[in-house]
Amino acid sequence: MSMQSLNQLVARSIIDPGIVQAFTSGSMSEILDEMDLSPELRSDLGQLEARSFVEFAIKAYRIVKASEARLLEIDLPSPMAGLIPDRDYLEDDQAA
Amino acid sequence: MMTCTKNERQWFLQNIAQGLVDYLSVMRPPVPIEDLLRNPPALYDSDFGVVEMNSELWDATFARLPDQSGHVFVHSNLDPETRRFALARETLSALITSKHGQKMGLFELVEPHLRESAEFFARILLAPPRLLCRFCADDRSVMKMVADFKIPIHAASKRCEELSMA
């Protein structure tokens, strides 16, 4: 959802001067508050330093992408799951 | 100037192209690129325009007149698909040289890779992902894309390649 929100922000920025104005006036936090972001991401993006809105967006993209990659690592089962015999199972087998 | 990868640049370009498609409220292909240039968002009133020309040098090119108004000068005898692609491609030059585009920092992002970026932008603007999902979900062949989205074969072919890698 976060990347989708960032995509929408960039899409809006090309026709909505308010977004670039918010960036240049240092009030991006108000825009970020409207976005569907986790508190950690909102804080990380709020602290970004950039010389232009494009630079801000690219840096935000890197942060959101890295955060989503970390979430995937947590959620996905290991590809080895089910391939390596369970230690307890092996021990039971040997005891028998 | 910040450095960024091709993927990052294309991500940004894809989203601003989608922003223009959203502005046009396009529900089905083809994307009305000429309408966008002739009736632009207020922000680009003095940046978008179309002027017919007969030049053997190019299909279309973007230029600003001495009063700074921007226009795409397009060859008047192009086939409709080539014309649409050329107009979409030159739209990026209008955006990056506009006051708003410069405030955004678009010029710095795109200028070192202008040709490649403009062609990518044109492909996305004329065949945006959401419309492709809706209208080519079952058949993403080059010819279907050419027929529905009214883009040249080379652009449809490249767009199919991009979709297969996404």
Chai-1 contact restraints between the chains, C-beta under 6 A:
chainA,res_idxA,chainB,res_idxB,connection_type,confidence,min_distance_angstrom,max_distance_angstrom,comment,restraint_id
A,N7,B,N15,contact,1.0,0.0,6.0,A-B,restraint_1
A,V10,B,N15,contact,1.0,0.0,6.0,A-B,restraint_2
A,A11,B,N15,contact,1.0,0.0,6.0,A-B,restraint_3
A,A11,B,Q18,contact,1.0,0.0,6.0,A-B,restraint_4
A,A11,B,G19,contact,1.0,0.0,6.0,A-B,restraint_5
A,I14,B,I16,contact,1.0,0.0,6.0,A-B,restraint_6
A,I14,B,G19,contact,1.0,0.0,6.0,A-B,restraint_7
A,I15,B,G19,contact,1.0,0.0,6.0,A-B,restraint_8
A,I15,B,Y23,contact,1.0,0.0,6.0,A-B,restraint_9
A,I15,B,P41,contact,1.0,0.0,6.0,A-B,restraint_10
A,V20,B,K103,contact,1.0,0.0,6.0,A-B,restraint_11
A,V20,B,M104,contact,1.0,0.0,6.0,A-B,restraint_12
A,S52,B,G105,contact,1.0,0.0,6.0,A-B,restraint_13
A,F53,B,M104,contact,1.0,0.0,6.0,A-B,restraint_14
A,F53,B,G105,contact,1.0,0.0,6.0,A-B,restraint_15
A,V54,B,M104,contact,1.0,0.0,6.0,A-B,restraint_16
A,V54,B,G105,contact,1.0,0.0,6.0,A-B,restraint_17
A,V54,B,L106,contact,1.0,0.0,6.0,A-B,restraint_18
A,V54,B,L109,contact,1.0,0.0,6.0,A-B,restraint_19
A,E55,B,M2,contact,1.0,0.0,6.0,A-B,restraint_20
A,E55,B,G105,contact,1.0,0.0,6.0,A-B,restraint_21
A,I58,B,C4,contact,1.0,0.0,6.0,A-B,restraint_22
A,I58,B,E8,contact,1.0,0.0,6.0,A-B,restraint_23
A,Y61,B,W11,contact,1.0,0.0,6.0,A-B,restraint_24
